[in-house]
């Protein structure tokens, strides 16, 4: 078990023992390490986005319940007029549409961030393969 917090340490030692001529095992292991880092970064971005979206949905639900509760109190007290209730419903609908747009934008940004790290790593990977294919 590696004690230096490098999960690739043992793999490196194993590959070093194989000593295949013409193959840079250190470069191969380093490339896989970078792949794992890119995946971790993408998962971190997705997780943080899910948390933010969950908080936003909770906020939306709380606000909607507050509006419904206030409208219910007005209706029960007999003091609500139809025009005021119509305005409350219209405002709630507009708020819901705006919130849904915000959630969609949050999801879009999250996907862009997650894919950004993976796309960047894929481009690096192509360059690494080109270098490995060069005759020495």
C-alpha positions as CSV (number, residue, x, y, z in Angstrom):
1,X,0.0,0.0,0.0
2,X,1.4,3.4,-1.0
3,X,2.0,5.7,2.0
4,X,2.5,8.9,0.0
5,X,-1.2,9.3,-0.9
6,X,-0.4,8.5,-4.5
7,X,-2.8,5.7,-5.7
8,X,-0.6,5.3,-8.8
9,X,2.6,4.6,-6.8
10,X,2.1,0.8,-6.6
11,X,1.1,0.7,-10.3
12,X,4.2,2.6,-11.2
13,X,6.4,0.1,-9.3
14,X,4.6,-2.8,-11.0
15,X,5.1,-1.3,-14.5
16,X,8.7,-0.4,-13.8
17,X,9.4,-4.1,-13.1
18,X,8.0,-5.0,-16.5
19,X,10.6,-2.8,-18.3
20,X,9.3,-3.1,-21.8
21,X,11.7,-1.5,-24.3
22,X,10.5,1.5,-26.2
23,X,7.5,2.1,-23.8
24,X,7.6,4.9,-21.3
25,X,5.6,3.4,-18.5
26,X,5.9,6.5,-16.4
27,X,4.3,8.6,-19.1
28,X,1.5,6.1,-19.4
29,X,0.8,6.1,-15.7
30,X,1.0,9.9,-15.5
31,X,-1.5,10.1,-18.4
32,X,-4.0,7.8,-16.5
33,X,-3.5,9.9,-13.4
34,X,-4.4,13.0,-15.3
35,X,-7.5,11.2,-16.7
36,X,-8.6,10.4,-13.2
37,X,-8.0,14.0,-12.1
38,X,-10.2,15.2,-14.9
39,X,-13.0,12.8,-14.0
40,X,-12.7,13.9,-10.3
41,X,-12.9,17.6,-11.3
42,X,-16.0,16.9,-13.5
43,X,-17.7,14.9,-10.7
44,X,-16.9,17.7,-8.2
45,X,-18.5,20.3,-10.5
46,X,-21.6,18.2,-11.0
47,X,-21.9,17.5,-7.3
48,X,-21.6,21.2,-6.4
49,X,-24.2,22.1,-9.1
50,X,-26.6,19.5,-7.8
51,X,-26.2,21.0,-4.3
52,X,-26.9,24.5,-5.6
53,X,-29.9,23.3,-7.6
54,X,-31.2,21.6,-4.5
55,X,-30.9,24.7,-2.5
56,X,-32.6,26.8,-5.2
57,X,-35.5,24.3,-5.4
58,X,-35.9,24.4,-1.6
59,X,-35.9,28.2,-1.8
60,X,-38.5,28.1,-4.6
61,X,-40.8,25.7,-2.7
62,X,-40.5,27.8,0.5
63,X,-41.5,31.0,-1.4
64,X,-44.4,29.2,-3.2
65,X,-45.7,27.9,0.1
66,X,-45.5,31.3,1.7
67,X,-47.5,32.8,-1.2
68,X,-50.1,30.1,-1.0
69,X,-50.3,30.5,2.8
70,X,-50.8,34.2,2.5
71,X,-53.5,33.8,-0.2
72,X,-55.2,31.2,1.9
73,X,-55.4,33.5,4.9
74,X,-56.8,36.3,2.7
75,X,-59.4,33.9,1.3
76,X,-60.4,32.6,4.7
77,X,-60.7,36.1,6.2
78,X,-63.1,37.1,3.4
79,X,-60.9,40.2,2.7
80,X,-59.5,39.0,-0.6
81,X,-61.0,40.5,-3.8
82,X,-60.8,38.6,-7.1
83,X,-58.5,41.1,-8.7
84,X,-56.0,40.8,-5.8
85,X,-56.1,37.0,-6.0
86,X,-55.6,37.1,-9.8
87,X,-52.6,39.3,-9.3
88,X,-51.1,36.9,-6.7
89,X,-51.6,34.0,-9.1
90,X,-50.1,35.9,-12.0
91,X,-47.1,37.0,-9.9
92,X,-46.6,33.4,-8.6
93,X,-46.7,32.1,-12.2
94,X,-44.2,34.6,-13.4
95,X,-41.9,33.8,-10.5
96,X,-42.2,30.1,-11.2
97,X,-41.2,30.7,-14.9
98,X,-38.2,32.8,-13.9
99,X,-37.1,30.2,-11.4
100,X,-37.4,27.4,-13.9
101,X,-35.2,29.5,-16.3
102,X,-32.7,30.0,-13.6
103,X,-32.6,26.3,-12.8
104,X,-32.1,25.5,-16.5
105,X,-29.2,27.9,-16.7
106,X,-27.7,26.4,-13.6
107,X,-27.9,23.0,-15.2
108,X,-26.4,24.3,-18.4
109,X,-23.5,25.9,-16.6
110,X,-22.9,22.8,-14.6
111,X,-22.7,20.6,-17.7
112,X,-20.4,23.1,-19.4
113,X,-18.0,23.1,-16.4
114,X,-18.0,19.3,-16.1
115,X,-17.5,18.8,-19.8
116,X,-14.8,21.5,-19.8
117,X,-12.4,19.5,-17.7
118,X,-13.1,16.3,-19.6
119,X,-12.7,18.0,-23.0
120,X,-9.5,19.7,-21.9
121,X,-8.1,16.3,-20.8
122,X,-9.2,14.7,-24.0
123,X,-7.2,17.2,-26.0
124,X,-4.2,16.6,-23.8
125,X,-4.7,12.9,-24.3
126,X,-4.6,13.2,-28.1
127,X,-1.3,15.1,-27.8
128,X,0.2,12.5,-25.4
129,X,-0.7,9.7,-27.9
130,X,0.9,11.6,-30.7
131,X,4.1,12.0,-28.6
132,X,4.1,8.3,-27.7
133,X,3.7,7.3,-31.4
134,X,6.8,9.3,-32.4
135,X,9.8,7.1,-33.1
136,X,12.6,7.6,-30.7
